[in-house]
């Protein structure tokens, strides 16, 4: 297959690779495609990722499906004008990515912070107690034990009172984005934040939905732009927006709730790092303001590990009814063994103790980062709200965004700027670096400050 960068949008990359091989004649009419599980294993992605790609190919007529037989190449012999036939190659082949001494983009939690001993102990316990039950089919919304523990945790940690029946367990945030398109309808207009995570809009679009992009400022999304957008769904991260770090104040949240009520719209509250409120008490969720207009999504990617593709979505009662109508006969994609283990971790208090240790750790790292920024002999402004694990750092003396990234890369530091996450060309976002410190170890912040202090005229006008 053709080579694609799987890091940006895995479903689209697989879709494009298969489509390219069909149009280029590498895959012939009637040829059987790899099964979803085989391709998922080969590509290192989830089965649902492959399913999304295959569904798109099926909808566009590039492939056909036969019950209990699999997927086959359709009769497609017309290559789009101007497209060159792709050369056959392996899906995972490609240029090795550059290695960095310090990565301020990926932000994977240091491995030593994962509670291996606790997780191993709980896995053994679950295996001993559940036995063959772990081999059974998992109900569509997920294991009831885990959903009950999540409900209890949310009440204790966020003040959210939600019945387990409205909690859906799934394989990460992207899984829920695609599901929402099916539940709400492909004819709906989804408004997303700009700048923001590119995978949000791309996943909605891949599901067939239309997207509108709403500017984000210091107090969150542009309220007037939301109200004039004609959107049916608004996807926001009010507790700590990525990448700006904006926190939506109470007055703006209430106005957004009123907008949703008046329009009959829904707000998707993406609470991706709400547990990491490092200064003060956790902010009230928008779900608590109106459980019938807000769809709540969170994952365990940051609190446990990105490879643990497990998250949960809380649906309003009316949408929960629709979910059960549409998906009640489906099986949950998250293994029961992992769900039972996580349920035990939350139920026995290990998860909250783990979160307390993580927050204490990152409070120290955050202080090191802020001190390092303050020590740099150039004018900078850190936009820090005490939430999450990234800081927007304005560097007004920098020559350009490219100079920030290229000079940092030359010194072994990977970093991105706000403009890398911007869909439209809007002034005011330039020369702002996004410092994601979730992957830093203690002591590394000082090393970063030392490196940036030596950048001189390569990066900043006039040097030190």
N, C-alpha and C positions, 0 to 999 in steps of 0.2 A: 504493500500500500504506500501511498504518498506520506511524506514526513510532515508532521504538524506539531506545533508547540502545545503539548497537552496541559501545560500549566495554566493557561488562560481560560479555556472552556472545553473541558474534556469531551462532553457530548458532541459539541459542534466539530471538534477535531476528528473524532471517529466518523461522524456523519460525512464530513468533507473528504476524508481519506477513502471511504468506501465509494462515495459518489464519484470521486476522481478516477478510481480504478475501473468503475463501470463505464464512464464516458470515454476513458482512454483505451478500453478494450482489454485491460488486464484481467478483469472479471468478465466471463462470457455469459451469454444468455443461458438461463437454466442452471447455472452453476450454484451449488449450495454454499451459503455463507457459514462461517463458524457460529456455533451456538453462542448464546449470550454469555453463558458462564465461561466458555473457553476463551472468547475474545476479552472478557473482563479480566480473566487471569493473565492472559498474555500482555494486555495493555496496562495492568496494574490499577484498574479502576473498579468501581462498583458495578454490579449487574444492572442496577437502575440507570446508570450512566449509559451503558450499551443499549438498554431498552429504549431510552429516550432517543438515541441516535437512530436505531432501527425503526422506531415509530415514525420519525420524520421522513426517512427514506421510503417507508411504506406509504405514507400520506402523499408523497410527491411522485409515486409511481416508479421509483428506481428499483424496488424489490417487491416480491410477492411473498406471502406466507401460506404454508400448508399446515393444517392442524396435525400435531404430533410428528411433523416432518422437519419443520424449521423454516428458514428464510432462503429465498432463491432470487437470483438476478432476473429482473424483468426484461422484456424485449425493448431495449433502449439502444438505438443505433445512430442517433443524431447528436453530435457534439455541439455544445453552445459555440456560437461564433466567437472567434478570437481566442478560444481556449486551446492551449497546446496539449497534446496527449501527455499525460504524466508518465514518468519513468517508473517501472516497478521498483519498489523498495520496501523495506520492513517498516512497520508502523512505529516502532520504537527507535529506529535508527536516526542519527542526526548528530549535530555538532555538540560536543560536551559543553555544558554551561560553565561560565567562568566561576572559579572558586574565589570566595572572599574570606578574609580573616575575620571580618565583622559584618554581619548581615542585619541591616536595619529595615528590611522589607519583609522577609518571610516571617520572622517572629515566632519560630517554633520554641515552645517552652523547653528549657534545658532538661535533658533526660533524667538527671539526678533528682529533679523535683517530682517525678512521677512516683506515686506510692506503690512501688513494686511489691514490697513485702505484704502490705495490706491486701492488694489486689490478688496476689497469689494465694494467700490464706483464704480469702473469700471464694475464690474459684474452686478450691478444694472442698470447702464447706458446701457450696451449691451442688457440686458434682455428687457428693455423698448423700445429700438430702433429696435432690431432685431425680437423680438417676436417669432412667429411660424417658422420663417426662421431657427432658431437654431435647429429645429427638422428635417431639410432636410439632405439628404445624402451629405457628404463632398467629393468633387472631389479628385481623387487619390493623386495629389501632395500637397494638402492642400488648405486652404482658400487663395484666391488671395490677400485679404487685408493684411493678415499676411506676406505673401511672399514679398509683396511690401514694407512693413515696415522693414522687415529684410534686404532687399536690400539697403534701405536708411540708415539704421543703420550701415551696413558694410562699406558703402562708407564713412560715417562720422568718424567711429571709426578705421577702418583698411585700408582705401584707396582702398577698393576692389570695382570695378565697375562691377556689375553683373545683368543681367536682371532677373526679378522675375520668368520668365518661366523656368529658369534653377535651381531654388531653390525648393527642395522637403522637406516638413515638415513631420516628423515621430515621432514615440514613442521611442526616445532615440537612443543612439549610436549603441547598439547591433542590433536594428531593421535595421539600415542602413548596418551594416556588413553583415547580412544575405541577404539583398537585393543586395549588390554588387556581391556576389557570383553568384546570378541568372543573373545579368546583364552582368558580365564579363565572366562567364563560370566556371563550376566546374573543368575543365581541367587546369585552370590557377594555377600557383604557387604563393602563397602570402607570401612575406617576412615580418616578424614582428620583433620588437625590443626585444633584450634579454640582460638584464632583462626588463620586461615590464608587463603590465596588462594581467593576464592570460586569462581573458574573451575574449580578442581580437582573439587570436589564436584558442581558443576552439570554439568560435562562427563561425569562418571561417571553421574550421574542421567539425563542426556539419552540416554545409551547404553542405559538400562534397568536399571542396577544400583542396589542399595540402598546408602545411606551412613549411617555412624555417625560421630559427632563426638567426638574424644578431646581433653580439655583439655591445654594446653601450659603448662608451668611453667619455672622457671629452668634445669632440666636436661633440657628437652625434654618429650616426651609423658608423660602419666601412665601409668606402667607397670602399675599395678593396673587402671586403666580399660581398657587394651589387653587384658590377660589375661582380663578378665571380659566383654569385648565380643562374643565369639563371632564376631569378624571373620575373614574368609578372606584379606583383603588389608589391609596397613597401609601407607598412603602418608605418608612423612615426609621432612623435610629435615634430617638429623642434623648436617650441617656448619655450617649457619647458617639457623635457622628464620625464615621470614617470617610475621608481622611482629615477633615477640618478640626475634629475634636469638639465641635459645637455641642452645647447642651441646651435643649429647648426649655425655656422657662415656663412656669406654670400658666401664665396668662396666654401664651401662645398655644400650649397644649389644649386649654379649654376652648380656644377659638377653633382649633383643628377638629376637636370633638363636635362642636356645634356645626361646623361645615359638613362633617360626615353625616350627622343626624338630618340636617336640612336637605342634603342631596341624596340621602339613602346610600351613601358610599361606605367603604370600609377602609380602616387604617391598619396596615401591617406593621406592627411594632417589632422591629428587628433588634432584639436585646442582646446582641452577640457578646458583649463583654461587661454586662451590668454588674456581675459579681465583683468586678475589680474596681469598685469605688474606693479609692485609696485615701480619700480625705473626707471626713464627715460620714453621715449616714447614707445608705442607699437611697436613690431617688424613687419617688412613687412611680410605678409603671402607669402607662396610659390605659392599660387593661383595667386597672382599678377604677378609672374614671367612667368607663362605659364598656362593660363586657359584651354588649351586643353590637358594638360598632368596631371593636378592636380585635384583630387577630394577632396573637402573641407567638413569636418564634424565638427559640434559644437553642443552643447546642452545648455539648461538653468538649468541643474542640480546644478551647482555651483553658478550661478548668482541668481537663485530664490530658488529652493528646489529640492532635489533628487526625491521626490515623484511626481513632475511635469514631467511626462515622455514626454518631448517635446524637439525636437532638429531639426536640419535642415542639409541638404546635398546639396552641389552645384556641379552639374555635368558638364563636358565638353559638348559642343554642340552635338558631335556625340553620346555620351552616353545618353544625355537627349532625343534625338530622339528614341534611343533604349528603354529607360525607358517608354516613352509614348506608344510605340508599345506593350510593355509587360504588363503594369499595368494600362492603361488608363481606363479600365472597372472596376477596383477595387475601393473600397471606402477607404478614408483616415481613419486611426485608432485613430487619436487624435480628441476628441470631439470638435465640432465647437464652443461651448460656450467658451471653454478655448482658442481656437485660436483667436476668436474675442476679448476676454478680453486682451490677450497679445498684439494683434495688436494695441488696443487702448492705452495700457500702453507705447508701443514704440512710437506710433504716437504723443502722447501728451507730450512726453519728460520725463515721469515718470521713464522709465527704465534707461535712462542715468543718471538721478539724483540719482536713487537707486544705480547704479554702482559706482558713485562717492563717495557716503557714504560708500559703502562696501570697496572700495579701501582705503579710509582714515582710516577706522576701522582696516583693516588688515595691513596697514603700521605700526600702533601703536603696534599691536600684534607681527608683525615680529620683530620690534625693541626690544620688551620685550624678545622674544625668543632668539635673538642674544645676548642680554645683559646677559640673564640667562646662555647661553652656555659659554660665556666668564668668568662668575663668578665661574664656576665649577672648583675645584682645581685639575683637571686632564688634560692631554694633549688631546685636541680634535681639529678637523679641520672641519669647517662648509663650505660646498660647496653651496654658495648662489649666485644666478645670478640676484636677484631682480625680479624674475618672479615667478608666481604661488604661491601656498600656502603650499609648503613642502620644507624641507631642508634635504640634505643628510649629515649626521654627522659622520665623521670618528673618531673612538675611538681606537687608536692603542694599548693602554695599556689594553684593555678589554681581559678577558680570552678567550672568544668565543662569537659567535652570540647568542648561547643559553643562556649564562650567562647574556647577555644584556637583553634579553626578559624575562627570568624567574625572575631575580632580580627586574626588573621593575614591572612585574606582581604582585610580592609579596607586592609591595608598592602601588598597585592600579593603575598602569600605563600600558596601552596597547600600545605596539610598535612592529614594524617589522623591519627587516634588508633587505639590498639589496638582499642577497642570497635567501630570501623567494620568490622573484620574478624572480629568475634565472632558466632557463630551463636546461642549461648545466653546468657542473662543470668546471668553469673557475677561475683561481687564480686572486687575486687582488680586489675582491668584498667583502672580509671578513671584519668583525668588522666595518661595516658602517650602522648606524641606519637611518631609514627614519622617520623624524619628520614632520608629517602632522599636521599643526597647524590651519587648517581651522575651526575646531570645538572648538577651545579655546576661552575662554572669557578673557577679560582684567584682568590681575592680576594672571591668572593661571600659566603663564610662570615662575614667581618667585617661585611658589610652586613646580614646576617641578625641577627647579634648586636646591632648598633646599633638595628635596628628593634624587636627584642624588648625591649631595655633601655628603650625609650620607651613600652612598652605600659601600664605603670603599673596603676592600679586597674581598668582595663577588663578586665584579664586576671587579675591576682593580688590576693589579699586584702591590703589594707593598703598596696598600692603598694610603692615601693622602700624 
